[in-house]
Amino acid sequence: MISAEETAGAPAVGTHAPPERSRARRWLRRLAAAAAVLVVAVTVFSFAYNAATAGRARPPAGLTYVRTGDLMTRYRVWGSGGSPIVLVHGAAESADTWARLAPLLARDHRVYAIDLDGAGYTTRRGPYTVDHQTRQLLAFLDAMRLDRPVLAGHSAGAAIVAEAVLRAPTRAGGLLLLDGDALAGGAGPPSFVHHLVIPPYRTTLLRMVVRSDRLIRTIYSSQCGPACPRLDAAGLDVWRRPYEVAGAEAGVWGMLRYGVAGLPASRLALLRGVNLPKAVVYGAEDHVFAKTSAADTARRIGAPPPTLIPGARHLTMISSPDQVARAVEALAAQRRP
């Protein structure tokens, strides 16, 4: 039997929960309702915004293409004489990124820049992997009949030129890694990022970023630094329009699925055994990579100590074209006969 003392402190059957618990439940219900309303509102806005911005931009007139395997690769050319140089851009860039550097090199060289698969105005056809983009680059050398060009890769493009040299070491006359360590995971978002934002919200987010002059200028200034020219309307179009043409948005999510191009350290170290002129050039204030990255990269590939450009950040070919041109020309002067 239960004594009177044991039952005296127990709540009576059917009594209400303590006021604090009831208050917490009411607030939870209110928060859940508010969250549901917010989700519905954001979803409605997203669908409406996507419908209103569904028009696609046309590529600029007069673009030049060449077939490279399964792709039509857009490319640019500067100069008409001298030994060849091929410039390979990094993530979120294009052949137009080299427009300040290439004319300087073109005084004594034939200079080529390509749009990698998934970027610029090259036809987008995944997979957006190091393998596919390296085959694109080597096919470009074949299509243009380029004899042992110096290959220069910026940022993520460093991995593409490095892999091209490893696959076909006799095809290149020199190798330059610019603001890039060529390592997998060296920079950029990991490959799972594309799962974090789902349709239709990711489409809305991408279009809002691409359409914002202020945001484009902010990202550009952060990466380029105070020595870079301010983006005018034409400059904004260089960075914006490649993401407004047909197929561009699908290409962005495809590239995020594979992550930023990079090689394993063990693979990259094989470059030490390749008898080829090599160079590493970094902005001294590049905050994308660690302070020791330039020196580590030079040691890893068997290159001389790196060239560090004072005050420059991650877009040295825009902020410091004269210094980068001197480094490329010095490498071209050592071009293997």
Order of alpha helices (4+ residues) and beta strands (2+ residues): alpha-alpha-beta-beta-beta-alpha-beta-alpha-beta-alpha-beta-alpha-alpha-alpha-alpha-alpha-beta-alpha-beta-alpha-alpha
